[in-house]
Amino acid sequence: MQPPLSTQPQPEPENKCPDCLYIELEGIPVEPDTQEPLEFWIASSQHYYIDLHLTLNFNEQWEVLNKGRVKFGLKGGELRLKLENSEIPYESRKLVGSIELEMPHKRQAFKGLQMQKGKDVRAFVLKSALNGNKTRTQATAGTEPKLKQTEPMPVTVCHITTKVSEENPVWIFEEEMGEEPVLKGLLKKVKLATLHVLTLPCRVEATFEVSKRDVCLTAAEGLWPPDISRNKRAVLDRLIIQRLLEPKLKPYLSRVELRYDT
């Protein structure tokens, strides 16, 4: 009989730009299937299997630059896993293909909130989305936002592929279809893969990494005149992404770690 895996709390995820990208990774130990023959579990008695469930939310984020600000999002990126004392065989990967990102049924517009409360509003939206809007939530500033319902938000379809590597698997995210120029929407606790633990202790490090071609500016305020030409705007966009945004997103945009022991 295998000893149970440690149930100590896992490290908190690190999300540098949580409005643009927020990720969580949860490991759920696989219970033995009593339908399997005894010989199977005798042969597997030295191994653990852990289902990895991913929560990932794409959106846009404002970044203050000098006297103005820009809004940016992602057109894609790579989720990279670094495994210690474990592996993920190619056939154990579940999150592949074209996936429709989950969007709120109604857009929630907030009124009467001051600019300095913006982070509270974003925390309210993210917490409501991750909790499925099952409970009534208030902004931490103590003022309950006024909600206005409008039309359903547009659908975004994300195409996901993987690279062949059992020790360091990679999932590549790319926008396949959508009315927005960037990825928007939520994957909530979807099964990413099954981790095969070879020996303990075991560690899984997941990082979401982007390059400058994955970053897209979607709006700007106070940085250039409204009649700027399209060519000049494209040049300035590239400079802002390369010199100001890209260094903030390196070496990764988000990071989460799981550790297992007996």
N, C-alpha and C positions, 0 to 999 in steps of 0.2 A: 504494500500500500504506500503510495506517495505521500510525503508530508505536505501539508497545505502551504501555498505560497504566502509570503509575508503580506499583511494587509496594512502596512504603514502608509500614511498619506504620501501621494506622489508630488514631485515638485510642481509649482505653479507654472503654467505656460507663459512664455515671454512673447508678447505681441507689441512690436515697436510702433506700429501704426494701426491700432485696433479698429478705427473707422474704415480703413482701406482693406485690411485683412485681419481676421480673427480666427485662430485655430485652437482646438482642444483635441487630445488623443486619449482614449480610454481603453484599458486592457481588461478583458473579461475572460478568466480561466475557463477552458472548455471542460465540462463535466464528462466523465466516461460514459459512453453509450453502452447500456446493458445488453443491447442487441448484438454487440460484437462478440465473437467467440473468445473464450478464455485465453487461447494461445496468442491472440492479438495483444491483449493487455499485458501478458507476461513479457512479450517482446518489446512493448512500449513503456514498460514500468519505469524506465529511467528518464523519460521525456515528459515535458509539459507542453500543452498547446494553449495559446492565448489568442482570442479573437480581438483584433484591433478595430476600434470604432472611431471614426473621424467626424468631428464637427468643424465646419469651415464656412466662414461668411465673407463674401466679397461685397464691397461698396466703394464709395468715393470719399475722399478726405480733403479738407482744406489745409493748406500750409502757408503760414505767413512769411512773406519775403519783402524786406525793406518796408516801403510804405503801402504795399499792396499784398495780395495773396493769390494763390492758384489752387485749383481743385484738380485732383488726379485720381486715377484708378488703374486697374490692371487688366491687360488683355490676355495675360497668361502667366505662367510660372512653373516651377518644379518643386514637388514635395520629395525631399531626399531623406531616406532612412539610413542611419548608421547603426549596425547591429553588433552586439558583443555577446558571444556564446549562444548565438541563435541564428536562424535563417528563415527566409520566407520563400519557399519554392514558388516557381512561376504559377503553378496550378492553384496555389493558395491565395492568389490575389483576386479580389472580387470587384474592386472599384475600377472598371474599365468601360470604354464605350461613350456614347452620347448620353449625358445626364442633364435633365432639366433642373435648374436651380430653383429652390422653393422661394416663393415671394409672398409677402403678406397679401391677403385677399383685398384689403383696402389700404390705400396710402394714408398715413397718419400725418397731418399737418399740425404744427404747434404754433400757437399764437401767444402774444403777450409775454414772451420770455426774453430777458435781457441777454446781450451777447455773451456776458461772462458766464452764463449758465449753460452754454452750449455743450460742455462735456457732460453735464447732468442729463441733458436731453438725449445725447447719443447713448449714454449708459442705459437710459430708460428704454430706448428703442431696442438695443441689443439684448437686454435682459428679457424684454417682452417676447422677442423673437425666439430666443433660446428656450424660454419656458412655455412656448406655445400659446402665450397670452391667456393662460388659465387663471392667473390671479391678477388682482388689481395692484398696479405698481405706481409709486409716486417718485418724482424726481427728488434727489437727495437734498436739494435746496429747500425742500419743504413746500413747494408750490406745485400743485397738480396741474399738468399741462391740459390745455383745452384741445380736444381732438376734433378734427374735421375729416369726414370720410369722402373720398372721391372715387374715381374709376379704378379698376384693378390695374396693377402695375404690369408693364410688359414682361414677356417671358424671355429668359436667357438660357440658352443651351450651351453646356460646356462639354468639350470633347476631351476624354482622358485616355492616355496611353501609358504603357510602362516600358522600362528598359530591362533587358534580360541581365539580372544580377541577383543571385540569391543572398549574398552577404550585404550588399548595399543597394537595395531596390530604389527605383525612382519612378514617380508618377508625374507625367507632364500634363498640365492643364492649359487648354486653349479655347478661346471663344469660338463656337461653331455657328451660332445664330443668335441674333438679338437686335432689338431696336436701339439699344444703348451702345456707345463706342467701347465700353469696358464691361467686364464681368460684374454682375450684380445678382445677389441671392445667397441662399443658405443651403448647405448640406448638413443635416442634423443627425448625428450619431449613425452614419452609414457605415456598413462593414467595409473596411479597407482591405484586410487580409487576415490570414491566420498565421501567427508567429509560432515557429517550431523551436522550442527552447532545448538546446543541446546539453547545457550544464548550468548550474547556478554558482555565483550570482550572474544575472543577466541584465543587460541594459539596452534600451532602445532610445535613440536620439532622432527626432524628426525636425527638419528645418525646411521652411518654404523660402526658396531663393528666386530672385528675379534679376533680369538684365535690363538695360536701358530700353531695349526694344519691347519689353513687356509693360512699360510704364507709359500712360497716355494722359496728357493734360486735357481736361474737359471744360475748364472755365478759368477766367482770370479777372481780377479787379484791381484797379489802381496802378497797373504796371506799364500800360501803353495806351495811346489814344484809340478811340473806338474805330477810327477810319484807317487803321494800319492795314497794309496790304497782306494778302494771303501768304506770299513768299516770305516777307519779313516776319510774319507771325510764326511760320513754320521753323525758321531759323532760331528765333527766340525760344520757341518750345523745346527744341533740341538742346540748346544751351542750358536752359533751366533744368531739364531732366538730367543731363550729363554732369553738370558742375554743382548743382544744389541738391537735387533729390536723390540721385544714385548713391552718393556717399552715405546718406542716411539709411539706405536700404541694404547696405553691405555689412558683413558677409551674408546676412540673411534678414528676411523681413519678420519672420516668426520662428520660434523654437519651442519645442516641448520635449520632455524626457520622461521615460518610464523606467523604473528600477524594480527588479524582482530578486528575492532571496527566500530562504526557508525560515 
